[in-house]
Amino acid sequence: MDVVQVEKWLLELESDMIASVHKVIRESLEAYAETPRIDWVRQWPGQAVLCVTQTYWTSAVHVSISDGPDAMDEFLDENNQQIDDVVKVVRGKLSKQNRTTLQASLTLYFLLFTYQPVPNRLISDSGT
């Protein structure tokens, strides 16, 4: 095989890999709304879990800000409960793949958690 054919093959492979990742993330995004979160994170690859988690978190913050302080307070309670649920599962028996995915999910939660002072301040500044 000459160099040109190898490069062509690599480009096709890259394209197929991107399409595959898009497909898995799209499917996991659809499944998120239909599956309890703690089950959902165990059913999907880590990359999809992180991507969809960020998507839903961002959307929930946006809606909460739009709906007012009570909605933001509810969102923070729900977010904290999701973190607690994942921590409980990580402390139990898991396959290596599930443990890795959930640990990555926890890392993301804790990164998002660093942004919680902003929603908390929005709540306190609104007088509730």
N, C-alpha and C positions, 0 to 999 in steps of 0.2 A: 504494500500500500504506500503510495507516495504521500508527501506532506500535505498536499492540498486535500486529498481525500480524508486524511485524519482530521484536519481542521474542520472540514465540512461535517464529519461525523460528530465531533465534539460540539459544534454549534447546534446540531440537531438534538444531541443529548441534553444540552443545557436548556433548550426550548422545551423539551419533554419534561424535564425536571421542574421547571417553573410552572408548567401547566398542571403537573401533578400536585404541587404544593398549593396552588390556587384551588384545585378541586377539593382537596382535603380540608382546607380552611373554610371554603364555602359550605361544605357538608357539615362541618363541626359548628359553624355559625347557625345553621338551620337547626341542628340537634340541640343546641344550647337552650333554646326556648321551650323545648319539649321534655327535657331531662333534668332531674334534680342535679344541682351543681356538683355535689360531691361525687355522684356517679359519673357525671359528664367528664370531669377532669381525669378519671381513670380510663375512659374509653377512647381518648384521642391523644395523638402525639403531642409532645411538649410544645413544639413550635405553634401548632394550631391552638393549644390551650392558652399560650401567652398572647397570641394575636387576638383571639376572640375575647379573652378577658379584658384586654386593653380597650377593645372596641365597645364592649358593654359598659365598662367602667366610665369611659368618656361620655357615652350617651346618657348614662344615669346621672352623672354630675350635671350635664347640660340641662336635662329635664328638671332635676332638683333645683337648680338655680332659677330656672324659669318659673317653677311652681311655688317657690317661696321657702321661707325658713323651716316650716314644718316638714316639707318634703325633703329638704337637705338633712334634717335631723333623722328622719326615717331612713334615708339612704345611708347615713353613717352607721346607724344601728345594724342595718342589713349587711353592710360591708364588714363590720366587725364580727358579725356572726359567721360570715363566710370564712373569714380568717380563722376563727376558732374551730370551725368544722374541719378545715384542712389540717390544722395543727393536730387535732385529735386523730385523724386518719394517719398522718405521718408517724405518729408515735406508735401505731399498731403494726401489724404484720402486712407487708406489701411486697410485691415483686420488685425487682431492681428497677425495671422500667417505670412502674408507677411511682416508686419513691423518688426517682430522678425528676419525673414530671411534676410531682407535687412539691418537691423542694424548689424547683424553678418557679412554680406558681406562688409559693410562699415568698420567694425573693421578690417577685413582682408585686405582691400585695404589700410587702414592707416598703418597697420603693414608692408605691402609690400612697401608702400610709404616711410617708413624709410630707405628702401634700395635704393631709387632713387638717393641719392648722388653718389652711385657707378656708375650707368649708366651715370649720368650727368658728372662725372669725366672722364669716358671713352670717352665721346663725346668731352669734352674740351681738354683732353690730346692728342686727335688725330688731333687737329688743326682746327676743324670746328667751 
